[in-house]
């Protein structure tokens, strides 16, 4: 059967049923699922139908996973709080500019929950998906292959997975956290520090920060010490005082008065404990936090590296919606640069090199 004949049959079936499933078309047309998906993609590009998870719907159908004929896209993130709240707001604002609706799923950094959220969001017939997976780039070897099974356009958020961990080449938008680490070290150097202690929590971001710290330290000719101490976020965490004191002892042993801490909460608690022990901030201990969600609210407002969270959501959503309008748009890998927000916790040089 020629492609044109298949297309006519597909459109006829769509007019009759209002919605099509790939499995049904395979049986009806006697061709492979790959051929059916290719046909649906071509018809989608021509504006004759809209591809959704598992099949297709009419371009004017109310069953687009939206109200009326409104286009709906999904967003799956590990958390709806803290870091990701701004990302979600950015994506929602961009979707609104396009007249589209955004549907949220939260995985809680749990792979099993993530699969469930993906299935539920796709099940309502979203036209495309933004996703920040539960696992990060440092855990790509354990990545769920479910990602490659999604049959609507996907844009990755804060992830940059590629072959061999996934079989498809995905659009992605991520923060250049390695550049953020470099900004922090450059600021310390501008303040006269040559030895810098680093405390990173076991997070997705830490994977990129380590790379940036290593590169920046070599370029700037400074010594860095990567601490193994697991800092507490709150004063009532078990062993909090012991952990904080152990890290401060490491800093003294290493001969440093400059500390880069990920994240804001850990940095804030460190400053509180240092002051309890009689240290002055920033005179005796200069601190830069990473994330800048609550850094300004610390007892001593924290100088912080600020990822462009809202812009990340806006950019990724814009990329996905443009992809839906023009499926032949080339795949894009976009990196957004974080900024340095100087506050009280580490002081400011007379002249700061622009970064």
LUMDRENDREN-106568 format. One line per 4 residues: number of its first residue (from 1); their letters; for each residue z, y, x of N, C-alpha, C. Coordinates in Angstrom, 2 decimals. Layout:
N
NUM) a) Z/Y/X/Z/Y/X/Z/Y/X; ...
END
This chain:
355
1) xxxx) 0.00/-1.19/0.84/0.00/0.00/0.00/0.00/1.25/0.88; -0.86/2.18/0.60/-0.96/3.41/1.36/0.23/4.32/1.07; 0.52/5.20/2.05/1.66/6.11/1.91/1.52/6.98/0.66; 0.30/7.45/0.40/0.08/8.31/-0.76/0.40/7.58/-2.06
5) xxxx) 0.04/6.32/-2.12/0.33/5.53/-3.31/1.84/5.34/-3.49; 2.51/5.08/-2.37/3.97/4.94/-2.44/4.62/6.23/-2.92; 4.15/7.35/-2.39/4.71/8.64/-2.77/4.56/8.88/-4.27; 3.41/8.54/-4.81/3.18/8.71/-6.25/4.12/7.84/-7.07
9) xxxx) 4.30/6.60/-6.62/5.20/5.69/-7.32/6.65/6.17/-7.23; 7.04/6.68/-6.08/8.40/7.18/-5.89/8.66/8.36/-6.83; 7.73/9.30/-6.87/7.91/10.47/-7.72/7.90/10.09/-9.21; 7.07/9.11/-9.56/7.03/8.65/-10.95/8.37/8.02/-11.33
13) xxxx) 8.91/7.21/-10.42/10.20/6.57/-10.67/11.32/7.60/-10.74; 11.22/8.64/-9.91/12.23/9.70/-9.92/12.22/10.45/-11.25; 11.02/10.74/-11.78/10.93/11.42/-13.06/11.52/10.56/-14.19; 11.39/9.26/-14.04/11.85/8.34/-15.07/13.38/8.16/-15.02
17) xxxx) 13.93/8.05/-13.80/15.35/7.71/-13.65/16.23/8.89/-13.27; 15.65/9.93/-12.70/16.43/11.09/-12.30/17.11/10.97/-10.95; 17.27/9.74/-10.47/17.90/9.49/-9.18/17.37/8.16/-8.64; 17.17/8.10/-7.32/16.62/6.90/-6.70/17.56/6.36/-5.63
21) xxxx) 17.58/5.03/-5.53/18.34/4.37/-4.46/17.36/3.68/-3.52; 17.64/3.80/-2.22/16.76/3.18/-1.22/16.61/1.69/-1.49; 17.72/1.02/-1.80/17.68/-0.43/-2.03/16.74/-0.78/-3.19; 16.77/0.02/-4.26/15.91/-0.24/-5.41/14.43/-0.03/-5.05
25) xxxx) 14.16/1.02/-4.26/12.78/1.30/-3.87/12.23/0.22/-2.94; 13.08/-0.31/-2.08/12.66/-1.41/-1.20/12.17/-2.58/-2.04; 12.94/-2.92/-3.08/12.56/-4.04/-3.95/11.32/-3.72/-4.78; 11.24/-2.49/-5.26/10.14/-2.09/-6.13/8.81/-1.98/-5.37
29) xxxx) 8.87/-1.43/-4.15/7.65/-1.17/-3.40/7.29/-2.31/-2.45; 8.25/-3.18/-2.16/7.98/-4.30/-1.26/7.79/-3.87/0.19; 8.52/-2.82/0.61/8.44/-2.34/1.99/9.85/-2.29/2.57; 9.95/-1.99/3.84/11.26/-1.95/4.51/12.03/-0.68/4.15
33) xxxx) 13.34/-0.72/4.39/14.18/0.45/4.14/13.77/1.62/5.04; 13.35/1.32/6.25/12.90/2.37/7.18/11.69/3.10/6.60; 10.75/2.33/6.04/9.55/2.95/5.43/9.93/3.82/4.24; 10.85/3.34/3.41/11.29/4.11/2.25/11.95/5.42/2.69
37) xxxx) 12.82/5.33/3.70/13.50/6.55/4.16/12.50/7.54/4.74; 11.48/7.04/5.43/10.45/7.93/5.97/9.68/8.61/4.83; 9.36/7.84/3.80/8.66/8.41/2.64/9.51/9.49/1.97; 10.81/9.21/1.81/11.70/10.18/1.18/11.81/11.45/2.02
41) xxxx) 11.84/11.28/3.35/11.91/12.44/4.24/10.66/13.30/4.11; 9.50/12.67/4.00/8.25/13.41/3.87/8.19/14.15/2.53; 8.65/13.49/1.49/8.66/14.13/0.17/9.70/15.25/0.10; 10.80/15.07/0.80/11.82/16.12/0.88/11.24/17.34/1.61
45) xxxx) 10.55/17.10/2.72/9.93/18.19/3.48/8.92/18.96/2.63; 8.26/18.24/1.73/7.27/18.88/0.86/7.91/19.57/-0.34; 9.25/19.45/-0.46/9.95/20.09/-1.56/9.83/19.38/-2.89; 9.44/18.09/-2.85/9.21/17.35/-4.09/10.44/16.58/-4.56
49) xxxx) 11.42/16.41/-3.68/12.69/15.79/-4.04/13.72/16.22/-3.01; 14.95/15.81/-3.23/16.02/16.10/-2.29/16.67/14.80/-1.85; 16.66/14.56/-0.53/17.32/13.36/-0.01/18.83/13.52/-0.10; 19.50/12.46/-0.53/20.95/12.40/-0.53/21.35/11.05/0.03
53) xxxx) 22.65/10.85/0.22/23.13/9.59/0.77/22.67/8.42/-0.09; 21.96/7.49/0.51/21.54/6.28/-0.18/20.28/6.39/-1.00; 19.66/7.59/-1.04/18.46/7.71/-1.85/17.96/9.13/-1.99; 17.63/9.54/-3.23/17.07/10.87/-3.46/17.30/11.28/-4.90
57) xxxx) 17.25/12.59/-5.13/17.33/13.15/-6.47/16.26/14.22/-6.60; 16.01/14.66/-7.83/15.04/15.72/-8.06/15.55/17.06/-7.56; 14.67/17.93/-7.20/15.06/19.23/-6.66/15.76/20.11/-7.67; 15.53/19.87/-8.94/16.18/20.69/-9.96/17.21/19.92/-10.75
61) xxxx) 17.62/18.77/-10.26/18.54/17.91/-11.00/19.96/18.39/-10.89; 20.71/18.26/-11.97/22.12/18.64/-11.94/22.92/17.70/-11.07; 22.42/16.51/-10.83/23.14/15.51/-10.05/22.83/15.67/-8.57; 23.07/16.86/-8.04/22.89/17.10/-6.61/24.23/17.14/-5.92
65) xxxx) 25.26/16.64/-6.55/26.58/16.79/-5.98/27.01/18.23/-6.11; 26.46/18.93/-7.11/26.78/20.33/-7.30/26.81/20.64/-8.76; 27.20/21.87/-9.06/27.16/22.34/-10.43/25.79/22.93/-10.67; 25.14/22.53/-11.74/23.79/22.99/-12.02/22.87/22.53/-10.92
69) xxxx) 22.07/23.46/-10.38/21.14/23.12/-9.31/21.65/23.59/-7.97; 22.94/23.92/-7.87/23.52/24.43/-6.64/23.55/23.35/-5.57; 23.10/23.69/-4.39/23.11/22.76/-3.26/24.54/22.54/-2.79; 24.87/21.30/-2.48/26.21/20.97/-2.00/26.13/20.29/-0.65
73) xxxx) 26.98/20.72/0.28/27.10/20.06/1.58/28.56/19.67/1.78; 28.78/18.67/2.64/30.13/18.21/2.90/30.62/18.64/4.27; 31.93/18.72/4.42/32.53/18.96/5.73/33.72/18.01/5.88; 33.72/17.22/6.96/34.80/16.29/7.26/35.47/16.76/8.55
77) xxxx) 36.78/17.02/8.49/37.51/17.49/9.66/38.81/16.68/9.80; 39.39/16.66/11.01/40.63/15.90/11.21/41.84/16.52/10.51; 41.80/17.85/10.31/42.93/18.54/9.70/42.42/19.78/8.98; 43.10/20.16/7.92/42.73/21.38/7.21/43.65/22.53/7.60
81) xxxx) 44.58/22.28/8.52/45.55/23.30/8.93/45.26/23.78/10.34; 46.03/24.78/10.76/46.01/25.28/12.13/44.60/25.58/12.61; 44.16/24.91/13.68/42.88/25.18/14.31/41.72/25.13/13.31; 41.70/24.10/12.47/40.53/23.86/11.62/40.50/24.72/10.36
85) xxxx) 41.59/25.37/10.02/41.57/26.20/8.82/40.55/27.33/8.95; 40.47/27.94/10.14/39.49/29.00/10.37/38.06/28.45/10.40; 37.91/27.25/10.95/36.59/26.61/10.99/36.08/26.38/9.57; 36.97/25.88/8.71/36.60/25.62/7.32/36.23/26.91/6.60
89) xxxx) 37.05/27.96/6.83/36.76/29.24/6.18/35.41/29.81/6.63; 35.10/29.64/7.91/33.80/30.11/8.40/32.65/29.36/7.75; 32.78/28.04/7.64/31.73/27.23/7.01/31.59/27.58/5.54; 32.72/27.81/4.88/32.68/28.14/3.45/32.00/29.49/3.22
93) xxxx) 32.30/30.45/4.10/31.68/31.77/3.97/30.17/31.70/4.15; 29.73/30.91/5.11/28.29/30.77/5.34/27.63/30.04/4.18; 28.25/28.99/3.68/27.69/28.27/2.53/27.53/29.21/1.34; 28.52/30.09/1.15/28.47/31.03/0.04/27.28/31.99/0.19
97) xxxx) 26.97/32.39/1.42/25.83/33.28/1.64/24.52/32.63/1.22; 24.45/31.32/1.38/23.26/30.58/0.99/23.28/30.18/-0.49; 24.37/30.47/-1.18/24.51/30.03/-2.56/24.81/28.55/-2.67; 25.35/27.96/-1.60/25.66/26.54/-1.57/27.16/26.32/-1.78
101) xxxx) 27.52/25.10/-2.09/28.91/24.72/-2.29/29.34/23.78/-1.17; 30.59/23.97/-0.70/31.14/23.14/0.37/32.21/22.21/-0.18; 32.12/20.92/0.15/33.11/19.93/-0.28/33.84/19.41/0.96; 35.18/19.44/0.90/36.01/19.12/2.06/36.58/17.71/2.00
105) xxxx) 36.56/17.04/3.17/37.26/15.77/3.36/38.08/15.87/4.63; 39.33/15.37/4.61/40.24/15.46/5.76/40.62/14.05/6.21; 40.40/13.76/7.50/40.62/12.40/8.01/42.01/12.17/8.58; 42.74/13.25/8.90/44.05/13.07/9.51/43.99/12.39/10.87
109) xxxx) 42.89/12.54/11.58/42.67/11.91/12.90/42.75/10.39/12.81; 42.46/9.85/11.67/42.51/8.40/11.44/41.10/7.90/11.14; 40.62/6.94/11.93/39.25/6.46/11.80/39.02/5.78/10.45; 39.98/5.00/9.99/39.84/4.33/8.70/39.78/5.34/7.56
113) xxxx) 40.66/6.33/7.62/40.65/7.39/6.61/39.34/8.17/6.68; 38.84/8.37/7.88/37.58/9.10/8.04/36.43/8.37/7.34; 36.35/7.07/7.49/35.29/6.30/6.81/35.38/6.50/5.29; 36.60/6.46/4.78/36.80/6.64/3.34/36.36/8.03/2.90
117) xxxx) 36.73/9.05/3.69/36.36/10.42/3.34/34.84/10.62/3.39; 34.20/10.04/4.39/32.74/10.14/4.50/32.08/9.52/3.27; 32.54/8.32/2.91/31.96/7.63/1.75/32.14/8.42/0.46; 33.31/9.01/0.29/33.57/9.77/-0.94/32.72/11.03/-1.01
121) xxxx) 32.63/11.74/0.12/31.84/12.97/0.12/30.36/12.67/-0.05; 29.87/11.64/0.64/28.47/11.26/0.49/28.19/10.74/-0.92; 29.20/10.11/-1.51/29.02/9.51/-2.83/28.74/10.51/-3.93; 29.10/11.77/-3.73/28.80/12.76/-4.76/27.40/13.33/-4.60
125) xxxx) 26.68/12.87/-3.56/25.29/13.28/-3.40/25.09/14.54/-2.59; 25.93/14.78/-1.57/25.74/15.97/-0.74/24.41/15.88/0.00; 23.83/17.04/0.25/22.53/17.08/0.91/22.64/17.00/2.42; 23.80/17.31/2.97/24.01/17.27/4.42/25.49/17.26/4.72
129) xxxx) 25.83/17.04/6.00/27.24/16.86/6.35/27.57/17.53/7.67; 28.67/18.30/7.66/29.30/18.80/8.88/30.46/17.87/9.17; 30.61/17.45/10.43/31.72/16.53/10.72/32.28/16.75/12.11; 33.60/16.84/12.14/34.35/16.78/13.39/35.11/15.47/13.34
133) xxxx) 34.66/14.50/14.09/35.17/13.14/13.98/36.63/13.03/14.42; 37.29/11.99/13.93/38.69/11.74/14.28/38.84/11.51/15.78; 37.86/10.86/16.38/37.86/10.63/17.82/37.01/11.69/18.51; 37.44/12.12/19.69/36.71/13.13/20.44/35.81/12.55/21.50
137) xxxx) 35.23/13.43/22.29/34.27/12.99/23.32/34.92/12.10/24.37; 36.20/12.30/24.64/36.88/11.46/25.60/37.09/10.04/25.13; 36.95/9.81/23.82/37.10/8.47/23.24/35.78/7.96/22.68; 34.67/8.44/23.24/33.35/8.09/22.70/33.09/6.59/22.72
141) xxxx) 33.70/5.87/23.68/33.50/4.42/23.75/34.05/3.70/22.51; 34.97/4.35/21.81/35.57/3.74/20.61/35.03/4.36/19.33; 33.95/5.12/19.46/33.40/5.82/18.30/32.92/4.84/17.23; 33.22/5.17/15.99/32.80/4.35/14.85/31.29/4.45/14.66
145) xxxx) 30.60/3.32/14.65/29.14/3.31/14.49/28.72/3.81/13.11; 29.69/4.00/12.21/29.41/4.50/10.86/28.62/5.81/10.91; 28.80/6.57/11.98/28.12/7.86/12.09/26.61/7.70/12.01; 26.09/6.69/12.67/24.64/6.49/12.70/24.09/5.99/11.36
149) xxxx) 24.97/5.56/10.45/24.51/5.05/9.16/24.34/6.15/8.11; 24.81/7.34/8.43/24.70/8.45/7.47/23.24/8.87/7.37; 22.69/8.87/6.17/21.25/9.10/6.02/20.92/10.48/5.43; 21.82/11.44/5.65/21.51/12.85/5.37/21.70/13.60/6.69
153) xxxx) 21.11/14.80/6.81/21.28/15.56/8.05/22.75/15.79/8.39; 23.08/15.66/9.67/24.45/15.79/10.16/24.50/16.82/11.29; 25.51/17.67/11.27/25.80/18.57/12.38/27.24/18.29/12.83; 27.41/17.99/14.11/28.74/17.72/14.65/29.46/19.02/14.98
157) xxxx) 30.76/19.04/14.69/31.61/20.19/14.99/32.57/19.82/16.12; 32.61/20.60/17.18/33.51/20.38/18.32/33.37/18.99/18.93; 32.23/18.40/18.75/31.93/17.10/19.35/30.51/17.16/19.92; 30.24/16.36/20.96/28.92/16.40/21.59/28.45/14.99/21.93
161) xxxx) 28.63/14.08/20.99/28.26/12.69/21.24/26.77/12.53/21.49; 26.43/11.65/22.41/25.04/11.33/22.70/24.90/9.88/23.10; 23.68/9.50/23.43/23.41/8.13/23.86/24.20/7.83/25.14; 24.80/6.64/25.29/24.64/5.43/24.46/25.68/5.27/23.36
165) xxxx) 26.53/6.28/23.16/27.61/6.12/22.18/27.11/6.24/20.75; 26.00/6.93/20.57/25.33/6.99/19.26/23.84/6.79/19.50; 23.15/6.34/18.48/21.72/6.04/18.63/20.83/7.21/18.25; 21.39/8.17/17.51/20.62/9.33/17.10/21.00/10.54/17.95
169) xxxx) 20.12/11.49/18.00/20.42/12.76/18.67/20.87/13.74/17.60; 22.12/14.16/17.67/22.69/15.01/16.62/22.71/16.48/17.02; 22.47/17.34/16.04/22.79/18.75/16.24/24.29/18.86/16.43; 24.71/19.72/17.33/26.15/19.96/17.43/26.43/21.41/17.79
173) xxxx) 27.60/21.87/17.37/28.11/23.19/17.72/29.54/22.99/18.21; 29.80/23.41/19.44/31.13/23.20/20.00/31.55/24.40/20.83; 32.86/24.52/21.01/33.41/25.54/21.89/33.29/25.07/23.33; 32.92/25.95/24.23/32.87/25.62/25.65/34.28/25.75/26.22
177) xxxx) 35.09/24.71/26.01/36.48/24.73/26.44/36.60/24.76/27.97; 35.63/24.19/28.66/35.65/24.26/30.13/35.58/25.72/30.58; 34.77/26.51/29.89/34.68/27.95/30.18/36.02/28.62/29.86; 36.67/28.18/28.79/37.98/28.73/28.45/39.00/28.49/29.54
181) xxxx) 38.99/27.29/30.11/39.89/27.00/31.23/39.61/27.91/32.41; 38.33/28.15/32.68/37.95/29.03/33.77/38.46/30.46/33.53; 38.37/30.95/32.28/38.86/32.28/31.95/40.35/32.41/32.27; 41.12/31.38/31.92/42.56/31.41/32.17/42.86/31.47/33.66
185) xxxx) 42.19/30.62/34.43/42.44/30.60/35.87/41.99/31.89/36.54; 40.88/32.44/36.09/40.42/33.71/36.65/41.44/34.83/36.40; 42.05/34.81/35.22/43.04/35.84/34.91/44.27/35.69/35.81; 44.71/34.47/36.00/45.84/34.24/36.90/45.53/34.72/38.32
189) xxxx) 44.32/34.41/38.80/43.92/34.83/40.14/43.90/36.36/40.24; 43.41/37.01/39.19/43.37/38.47/39.18/44.78/39.06/39.23; 45.77/38.29/38.77/47.17/38.72/38.81/47.84/38.36/40.13; 47.11/37.69/41.02/47.63/37.35/42.34/48.19/35.95/42.48
193) xxxx) 48.06/35.12/41.46/48.57/33.75/41.53/47.56/32.84/42.24; 48.08/32.01/43.14/47.22/31.07/43.86/47.61/29.62/43.59; 48.73/29.41/42.96/49.15/28.06/42.55/49.44/28.11/41.06; 48.84/27.17/40.32/48.92/27.21/38.86/49.28/25.84/38.33
197) xxxx) 50.30/25.78/37.49/50.69/24.53/36.84/49.98/24.42/35.50; 49.57/23.22/35.17/48.83/22.96/33.93/49.58/21.93/33.11; 49.74/22.19/31.82/50.33/21.19/30.93/49.43/21.05/29.70; 48.78/19.91/29.60/47.86/19.64/28.49/48.41/18.49/27.65
201) xxxx) 48.38/18.66/26.37/48.79/17.58/25.48/47.63/16.61/25.28; 47.95/15.45/24.73/46.92/14.41/24.52/46.08/14.77/23.31; 45.16/15.72/23.51/44.31/16.18/22.41/42.84/16.02/22.79; 41.99/16.18/21.78/40.55/16.13/22.01/40.12/17.24/22.98
205) xxxx) 40.72/18.41/22.82/40.36/19.56/23.66/40.67/19.32/25.13; 41.74/18.58/25.41/42.17/18.35/26.79/41.07/17.71/27.64; 40.23/16.90/27.01/39.13/16.24/27.74/38.24/17.27/28.42; 37.90/18.34/27.69/37.03/19.38/28.24/37.79/20.34/29.14
209) xxxx) 39.06/20.59/28.83/39.86/21.49/29.65/40.02/20.96/31.07; 40.26/19.67/31.20/40.42/19.08/32.54/39.19/19.33/33.39; 38.03/19.13/32.80/36.78/19.34/33.53/36.66/20.80/33.97; 36.98/21.72/33.07/36.87/23.14/33.41/37.87/23.56/34.46
213) xxxx) 39.09/23.02/34.37/40.13/23.35/35.35/39.73/22.90/36.75; 39.23/21.70/36.85/38.81/21.17/38.16/37.70/22.02/38.77; 36.70/22.35/37.96/35.58/23.16/38.46/36.03/24.57/38.84; 36.85/25.19/37.99/37.30/26.55/38.25/38.21/26.62/39.46
217) xxxx) 39.08/25.63/39.62/40.00/25.63/40.77/39.23/25.58/42.09; 38.20/24.78/42.14/37.38/24.69/43.34/36.65/26.01/43.60; 36.08/26.57/42.54/35.32/27.82/42.70/36.21/28.98/43.11; 37.46/29.01/42.62/38.36/30.12/42.89/39.23/29.88/44.13
221) xxxx) 39.22/28.65/44.63/40.01/28.33/45.81/41.51/28.35/45.55; 41.94/27.89/44.37/43.37/27.85/44.04/43.84/26.41/43.90; 45.14/26.23/44.01/45.74/24.91/43.83/46.24/24.78/42.39; 45.99/23.65/41.79/46.50/23.40/40.45/47.29/22.10/40.44
225) xxxx) 48.30/22.06/39.59/49.12/20.87/39.41/49.08/20.49/37.94; 48.55/19.31/37.64/48.45/18.82/36.27/49.70/17.99/35.97; 50.57/18.54/35.15/51.86/17.90/34.87/51.73/16.74/33.91; 52.47/15.65/34.16/52.48/14.53/33.21/53.54/14.68/32.12
229) xxxx) 54.35/15.73/32.19/55.44/15.91/31.22/54.87/16.23/29.84; 55.39/15.53/28.84/54.96/15.74/27.45/55.86/16.80/26.82; 55.40/18.04/26.78/56.22/19.13/26.28/56.41/19.02/24.76; 57.58/19.44/24.27/57.84/19.41/22.82/57.25/20.64/22.14
233) xxxx) 56.94/20.50/20.86/56.46/21.63/20.07/57.62/22.41/19.46; 58.74/21.71/19.20/59.89/22.34/18.55/61.15/22.04/19.34; 62.12/22.91/19.17/63.38/22.73/19.89/64.17/21.53/19.44; 63.92/21.04/18.21/64.68/19.90/17.70/63.99/18.57/17.96
237) xxxx) 62.86/18.59/18.68/62.22/17.33/19.06/63.15/16.54/19.97; 63.20/15.19/19.82/64.07/14.38/20.67/63.74/14.60/22.15; 64.76/14.89/22.93/64.56/15.07/24.37/63.90/16.38/24.73; 63.85/17.34/23.81/63.12/18.58/24.05/63.60/19.32/25.29
241) xxxx) 64.91/19.51/25.38/65.46/20.26/26.52/65.18/19.54/27.83; 65.32/18.23/27.82/65.06/17.45/29.04/63.61/17.60/29.50; 62.69/17.55/28.55/61.27/17.66/28.88/60.92/19.05/29.40; 61.44/20.07/28.74/61.16/21.44/29.16/61.74/21.72/30.54
245) xxxx) 62.97/21.26/30.76/63.60/21.47/32.06/62.87/20.72/33.16; 62.38/19.51/32.82/61.63/18.74/33.82/60.36/19.46/34.23; 59.66/20.07/33.27/58.43/20.78/33.60/58.73/22.03/34.42; 59.78/22.77/34.05/60.14/23.96/34.81/60.56/23.59/36.24
249) xxxx) 61.20/22.44/36.38/61.56/21.96/37.73/60.31/21.63/38.53; 59.32/21.05/37.87/58.05/20.76/38.54/57.39/22.05/39.03; 57.41/23.07/38.19/56.81/24.36/38.57/57.50/24.92/39.80; 58.84/24.84/39.82/59.60/25.35/40.97/59.27/24.56/42.22
253) xxxx) 59.19/23.24/42.09/58.88/22.38/43.23/57.48/22.65/43.77; 56.55/22.91/42.87/55.16/23.17/43.25/54.99/24.58/43.82; 55.98/25.44/43.56/55.91/26.80/44.06/55.01/27.70/43.24; 55.02/27.50/41.93/54.17/28.32/41.08/54.98/29.11/40.06
257) xxxx) 54.49/30.27/39.72/55.05/31.08/38.63/54.01/31.30/37.54; 52.92/30.52/37.57/51.83/30.66/36.59/51.59/29.33/35.90; 51.54/29.37/34.56/51.42/28.13/33.79/50.38/28.30/32.69; 49.46/27.33/32.61/48.52/27.24/31.49/48.97/26.08/30.61
261) xxxx) 49.23/26.38/29.33/49.78/25.38/28.41/48.88/25.24/27.19; 48.59/24.01/26.84/47.89/23.72/25.60/48.86/22.90/24.74; 49.39/23.47/23.65/48.80/24.54/22.84/49.78/25.70/22.67; 49.53/26.58/21.66/50.39/27.73/21.41/51.84/27.33/21.20
265) xxxx) 52.08/26.32/20.36/53.44/25.92/20.02/54.20/25.46/21.26; 53.52/24.70/22.12/54.16/24.23/23.35/54.46/25.39/24.28; 53.53/26.33/24.35/53.74/27.50/25.19/54.91/28.35/24.70; 55.01/28.52/23.39/56.08/29.33/22.81/57.45/28.70/23.09
269) xxxx) 57.53/27.39/22.94/58.81/26.72/23.20/59.17/26.77/24.68; 58.20/26.69/25.55/58.44/26.78/26.99/59.01/28.15/27.36; 58.44/29.19/26.79/58.91/30.55/27.07/60.36/30.71/26.60; 60.67/30.19/25.42/62.04/30.29/24.90/63.04/29.62/25.85
273) xxxx) 62.69/28.43/26.32/63.60/27.70/27.21/63.72/28.40/28.56; 62.62/28.92/29.07/62.68/29.64/30.35/63.62/30.83/30.25; 63.56/31.55/29.14/64.43/32.71/28.96/65.89/32.29/28.78; 66.12/31.15/28.15/67.48/30.63/28.02/68.09/30.34/29.39
277) xxxx) 67.24/29.95/30.34/67.68/29.63/31.70/67.73/30.87/32.60; 67.47/32.04/32.01/67.57/33.28/32.77/66.30/33.73/33.45; 65.19/33.06/33.19/63.91/33.47/33.77/63.31/34.61/32.95; 62.65/35.51/33.63/61.97/36.61/32.94/60.49/36.26/32.77
281) xxxx) 59.99/36.59/31.61/58.58/36.36/31.30/57.94/37.72/31.03; 56.96/38.12/31.85/56.16/37.33/32.80/56.59/37.45/34.27; 57.66/38.19/34.58/57.97/38.45/36.00/58.24/37.17/36.79; 59.02/36.25/36.21/59.36/35.01/36.89/58.47/33.84/36.48
285) xxxx) 57.90/33.93/35.30/57.03/32.86/34.81/55.95/33.48/33.93; 54.71/33.37/34.38/53.57/33.88/33.62/52.94/32.72/32.85; 52.70/32.93/31.56/52.22/31.84/30.70/50.96/32.26/29.96; 49.95/31.38/29.99/48.77/31.51/29.14/48.71/30.28/28.24
289) xxxx) 48.57/30.51/26.95/48.44/29.41/25.99/46.97/29.19/25.65; 46.68/28.01/25.12/45.31/27.70/24.71/45.30/27.35/23.23; 44.48/28.05/22.49/44.17/27.88/21.05/44.23/29.21/20.32; 45.32/29.98/20.55/45.47/31.31/19.95/45.46/31.28/18.42
293) xxxx) 46.18/30.33/17.86/46.37/30.30/16.42/47.66/31.04/16.06; 48.75/30.72/16.80/50.05/31.36/16.56/50.59/32.04/17.80; 49.78/32.19/18.84/50.25/32.71/20.12/50.88/34.10/20.01; 50.33/34.94/19.17/50.83/36.31/19.05/52.20/36.37/18.39
297) xxxx) 52.65/35.27/17.76/53.91/35.25/17.03/55.07/34.73/17.85; 54.84/34.36/19.11/55.90/33.84/19.97/56.93/34.94/20.26; 58.12/34.55/20.71/59.18/35.50/21.05/58.65/36.52/22.04; 57.95/36.04/23.05/57.16/36.91/23.93/55.71/36.62/23.58
301) xxxx) 55.00/37.57/22.99/53.61/37.30/22.58/52.80/36.71/23.73; 52.15/35.60/23.43/51.47/34.84/24.48/50.03/35.31/24.72; 49.73/35.58/25.98/48.33/35.71/26.36/47.68/34.36/26.07; 46.49/34.36/25.52/45.92/33.09/25.07/44.40/33.08/25.15
305) xxxx) 43.88/31.88/25.37/42.45/31.64/25.26/42.16/31.33/23.79; 41.21/32.05/23.24/40.93/31.97/21.81/39.54/31.40/21.54; 39.44/30.13/21.13/38.15/29.59/20.72/37.64/30.32/19.47; 36.32/30.47/19.33/35.76/31.20/18.18/35.70/30.32/16.94
309) xxxx) 36.86/30.03/16.37/36.97/29.01/15.32/36.14/29.35/14.08; 36.29/30.55/13.57/35.54/30.92/12.37/34.04/30.93/12.65; 33.65/31.50/13.80/32.23/31.53/14.16/31.68/30.12/14.32; 32.52/29.20/14.78/32.10/27.80/14.92/31.69/27.23/13.57
313) xxxx) 32.53/27.45/12.54/32.21/26.96/11.20/30.98/27.63/10.63; 30.87/28.94/10.84/29.71/29.68/10.33/28.43/29.19/10.98; 28.46/29.05/12.30/27.25/28.66/13.05/26.80/27.26/12.67; 27.75/26.33/12.58/27.40/24.94/12.25/26.84/24.85/10.83
317) xxxx) 27.46/25.56/9.90/26.99/25.52/8.51/25.60/26.15/8.40; 25.38/27.26/9.10/24.07/27.91/9.10/23.00/26.97/9.66; 23.35/26.27/10.75/22.42/25.33/11.37/22.06/24.21/10.39; 23.06/23.67/9.69/22.79/22.58/8.74/21.92/23.06/7.58
321) xxxx) 22.23/24.23/7.04/21.47/24.71/5.89/20.04/25.08/6.27; 19.84/25.60/7.47/18.48/25.87/7.94/17.73/24.56/8.16; 18.46/23.53/8.61/17.86/22.21/8.80/17.40/21.64/7.45; 18.18/21.86/6.42/17.82/21.36/5.10/16.60/22.10/4.55
325) xxxx) 16.48/23.38/4.87/15.33/24.15/4.44/14.07/23.77/5.20; 14.25/23.43/6.49/13.11/23.10/7.34/13.46/21.90/8.21; 13.27/20.68/7.69/13.68/19.46/8.39/13.04/19.27/9.76; 11.93/19.95/10.04/11.28/19.78/11.34/11.88/20.69/12.41
329) xxxx) 12.92/21.46/12.06/13.60/22.30/13.05/14.11/21.44/14.20; 13.84/21.83/15.45/14.30/21.02/16.60/15.82/20.86/16.63; 16.27/19.72/17.13/17.70/19.47/17.29/18.28/20.48/18.27; 19.46/21.00/17.94/20.07/22.03/18.77/21.48/21.63/19.21
333) xxxx) 21.78/21.91/20.48/23.12/21.75/21.03/23.62/23.14/21.39; 24.60/23.65/20.63/25.05/25.02/20.80/26.48/25.05/21.31; 26.72/25.89/22.31/28.07/26.09/22.85/28.47/27.54/22.63; 29.64/27.76/22.05/30.17/29.09/21.82/31.30/29.35/22.83
337) xxxx) 31.34/30.57/23.37/32.31/30.89/24.41/33.62/31.42/23.82; 34.75/30.89/24.28/36.04/31.45/23.87/36.30/32.77/24.59; 37.33/33.48/24.14/37.69/34.76/24.75/39.16/34.72/25.21; 39.50/35.66/26.09/40.87/35.80/26.58/41.52/36.98/25.87
341) xxxx) 42.62/36.71/25.17/43.38/37.77/24.51/44.66/38.04/25.32; 44.71/39.18/25.97/45.83/39.51/26.86/46.98/40.11/26.07; 48.16/39.47/26.20/49.36/39.99/25.56/50.45/40.14/26.62; 51.69/39.85/26.27/52.82/40.16/27.15/53.16/39.06/28.14
345) xxxx) 52.84/37.81/27.83/53.43/36.67/28.53/52.96/36.45/29.96; 51.91/37.11/30.38/51.53/36.94/31.79/51.12/38.24/32.45; 51.21/39.34/31.74/50.88/40.63/32.34/49.38/40.82/32.44; 48.99/42.00/32.91/47.58/42.32/33.06/47.36/43.00/34.40
349) xxxx) 46.28/42.67/35.10/45.97/43.34/36.36/45.48/44.75/36.11; 45.51/45.57/37.14/45.00/46.94/37.00/43.54/46.93/36.61; 42.77/46.03/37.22/41.35/45.91/36.90/41.07/44.43/36.72; 40.69/44.04/35.52/40.39/42.63/35.23/38.90/42.40/35.29
353) xxx) 38.49/41.40/36.06/37.08/41.05/36.12/36.64/40.64/34.73; 35.56/41.22/34.23/35.07/40.90/32.89/34.69/39.43/32.81; 34.99/38.80/31.69/34.65/37.40/31.59/34.27/36.98/30.23
END
